[in-house]
Amino acid sequence: MSTPDTYTGNRGLLLEEPLTFETGDPALSAVDLPPVPEAASRLGGLAREGEIGLPGLSEPQVMRHYLRLSQKNYCIDTGFYPLGSCTMKHNPRLNEKMARLPGLGDLHPLQPVKTAQGALELIDACARWLKVLTGMPAVAMSPAAGAHGELTGLMTMRAALKDRGDHRKTVLVPESAHGTNPASAHFCGFKVDSIPADDRGRVDLAAFKDKLSDDVAGIMLTNPNTCGLFENDIIDIAEAVHGAGGYFYCDGANFNAIVGRVRPGDLGIDCMHLNLHKTFSTPHGGGGPGAGPVVLSERLAPYAPLPYVVHGPNGFDLVEHAGQTGQAGGDAKPFGRIKGFHGQFGVFVRALSYMMALGADGLRQVASDAVLNANYLMASLSDVLTPSFAGPCMHEVLFDDRFLKDTGVSTLDFAKAMIDEGYHPMTMYFPLVVHGALLMEPTETESKATLDEFIGSVRDLARRAHAGEAEAFHAAPVLTPRKRLDETLAARKPVLRWTPPELDQAAE
Ligand SMILES: *Cc1c(COP(=O)(O)O)cnc(C)c1O
């Protein structure tokens, strides 16, 4: 489809947006400042010699620049966002309102504890909800994201091993684990050994048992895994790893698939991070902030990082040093700190607001609806796409590219064509256990009407792929402000800074 050229380069009310360096004028400024008074140089002769080339912009220019850029951004508040392994769901605005209350939003982390009793009570209440929902006795609230929680859990495991004089070096990570798992284990100094998936998309139990030895510090299992499946041998896995003297780390980023229905503590898990920004509703993507609290079993509780909130006779207080009482009783032997201050307080406010608004029954329904929606997609698309594994699935559904065989259309082309249909594409080429993966996670907050429209659109694209329209797919997207990008060129010759035209010419 061709699009008419316009004089301005704009497309209707979707305006082109140059860099501020291109539109700026040193004569312009958005603020009126008084002239700088004469002062002795404090830079020891290193004063600026000339203009530094920052763009001069008026206030309307600044407003329009950033608003136009924001309008080019597709987000969950714009439309359906079926990205797998990410939980891009609607976040209730009530949580935002709570996080912005002046008594919560304006707190300073260095305020004396006695002036921040409400905030500590809030952290404590949030921690209590997480412990009850997971059936675990302790929680480290401070990690700032899921991957940071993985690191925290591994450091807790390492401290526990060291305390018993054990120097195990290997962490087992299934192929169906999230990509951050092996990265975290490696970063923490462990040797990563991969366990293959079986033909049901789950951990190959026999291969796992073969790898157990007295060098295995633990296993990191993602459950539900990145094939969108519940690891139904999980209790056997827990017993086997414990029998071999290792710990059981579970990646619980996708807890929204099981919250209110399964308690990880009952499955034999020793530590598990929860992504508050996924399951418990904080807007995420684009770099946070998130929060990745780690719940801990009794065996690992003493090694939890500092600080944590305790409730004593004089109100709420913080445990900031080793040697005080541990979270699950006994002496605390914290491995240290993982982050400045207490963690992402604003995210705790949102999570507690979300949990209290939904209640225990509402949270249970979250899991039911997340799983129902994913299975609705699976059932409605199974005759035109190729599901990788037999259902039912959990919160996300995995297809592979067998349905595109002999069409000349790849998973990437298919994803690009979805952009023209007005959708953020699903996750593609991940997980690696299947060829040309298409991983779709509808989440619990989408209506049947939204899913039906999406299903109609995916079915139509599949029909077009088989009707010999490969060339149109190769060109997609064509209805966006920018067409198909040359991703190879972008990776090989990234343009990371803007050079003024006069310098560019001088270089030539
Ligand atoms: C999102 C996710 C992570 C990483 O969480 P971040 O907050 O992005 O660091 C880890 N594991 C799984 C299964 C995830 O879905």
Ligand as a Chemical Component Dictionary entry (heavy atoms), coordinates in Angstrom:
data_LIG
# 
_chem_comp.id                   LIG 
_chem_comp.type                 NON-POLYMER 
_chem_comp.pdbx_formal_charge   0 
_chem_comp.three_letter_code    LIG 
# 
loop_
_chem_comp_atom.comp_id 
_chem_comp_atom.atom_id 
_chem_comp_atom.alt_atom_id 
_chem_comp_atom.type_symbol 
_chem_comp_atom.charge 
_chem_comp_atom.model_Cartn_x 
_chem_comp_atom.model_Cartn_y 
_chem_comp_atom.model_Cartn_z 
_chem_comp_atom.pdbx_ordinal 
LIG C1 C1 C 0 10.118 -10.531 33.581 1  
LIG C2 C2 C 0 10.739 -11.753 34.033 2  
LIG C3 C3 C 0 11.988 -11.718 34.680 3  
LIG C4 C4 C 0 12.828 -10.458 34.834 4  
LIG O1 O1 O 0 12.202 -9.459  35.594 5  
LIG P1 P1 P 0 12.758 -7.957  35.532 6  
LIG O2 O2 O 0 11.927 -7.214  36.513 7  
LIG O3 O3 O 0 12.554 -7.495  34.127 8  
LIG O4 O4 O 0 14.200 -7.980  35.904 9  
LIG C5 C5 C 0 12.507 -12.905 35.148 10 
LIG N1 N1 N 0 11.851 -14.066 34.977 11 
LIG C6 C6 C 0 10.642 -14.139 34.357 12 
LIG C7 C7 C 0 9.957  -15.467 34.214 13 
LIG C8 C8 C 0 10.054 -12.986 33.856 14 
LIG O5 O5 O 0 8.872  -13.071 33.248 15 
# 
loop_
_chem_comp_bond.comp_id 
_chem_comp_bond.atom_id_1 
_chem_comp_bond.atom_id_2 
_chem_comp_bond.value_order 
_chem_comp_bond.pdbx_ordinal 
LIG C1 C2 SING 1  
LIG C2 C3 SING 2  
LIG C2 C8 DOUB 3  
LIG C3 C4 SING 4  
LIG C3 C5 DOUB 5  
LIG C4 O1 SING 6  
LIG O1 P1 SING 7  
LIG P1 O2 DOUB 8  
LIG P1 O3 SING 9  
LIG P1 O4 SING 10 
LIG C5 N1 SING 11 
LIG N1 C6 DOUB 12 
LIG C6 C7 SING 13 
LIG C6 C8 SING 14 
LIG C8 O5 SING 15 
# 
